[in-house]
Amino acid sequence: ILYYSKKMNFRELLREKKLIFFDGAMGTSLQPYLPPGSPPEILNLTSPQRVKEVHLSYLKEGVDVIETNTFGANRIKLDKSGLLSNKLKEINYNGVKIAKEVASSQFVGVSVGPLGSLIQPWGDITVNQALEVFKEQIEIVAEAGADLIVIETMASLKEAKIAAVAARKVCTLPVVCQLTFEEKGKTLFGTDARTAVFALQALDVDCLLYTSDAADELDGV
């Protein structure tokens, strides 16, 4: 469900089109081609054609936005998966490059997922550390020629806000943010949908995606 929009290019699409179709799950589609324990992002280096085939399958369905294979391509998550940190730039850059090679009229949205480690006070990662990690990834993909940043599947409003701030610090691309809500309309950390909307609006997020479980609470907002 599209909730909030403004500005130009992808922002123009937000103004002109009532329904905008994004692609589906990249990681799930790539799972059959991965060695046990390997993250999907490694295929940007080892098997770009597989990634390209997933993009093409969604293009055939008529999507407006294809998302890069970069959901877990931040320094913290890559290190936890055993990938060398010096591959971070190459993985992210290739993710954008592969998507751009198959896109025609479609927009290339960079998938930016959670860090994979909790931020203080729930974990050991400081706010400044999280900010720098998000900035690093987003700066790379912006330079690679992405059309928009898609911050997605965030269970924590705090982490989503940090990622949105990072995006605004390093680029001027449109920012889409998607939070995950439980059946009762709250995130895993207890944030209600209304609070999340106003918090992310204040950070100049172009578009907020939310699940149907949160829709009733936002009626009239």
Helices and strands as residue ranges (DSSP letters): H 10-16, H 26-30, G 31-33, G 40-42, H 43-46, H 48-59, E 65-67, H 75-80, G 85-87, H 88-102, E 107-112, H 127-143, E 148-154, H 157-170, E 175-179, H 193-201, E 207-209, G 212-214, G 216-218
